[in-house]
Amino acid sequence: MNQVRPEITAFAEAMEKTMQKHDAEKGDSWKKLDVHNLETEFWMEVEELGCLQDDGIPITSPDAIHELLDIANMAMMLFCRSQGVSESE
């Protein structure tokens, strides 16, 4: 495989930083959540981003970036669950 693009590495590191902020409270609890619950949370995050846009908040603002990272992390969780990742791993 080719080297990972620097932009992907930076994005993944930002995603991990966001995940780590919740480790004490949630840890890897997403691995045992029902996939439908994860999907619902994903769409809630998308809606939160939409509300910011409706309020005229630029997509590059810190609040919007926060929501984008939440969406990305939810997408990662759904992807991993579709690949068979569960609490036992």
Protein Blocks (a to p, Z undefined) as FASTA:
>chain_A
ZZddfklmmmmmmmmmmmmmmmmmnmmmlmmgcfklmmmmmmmmmmmmmmmmmnopafkb
mklmmmmmmmmmmmmmmmmmmnopafkZZ
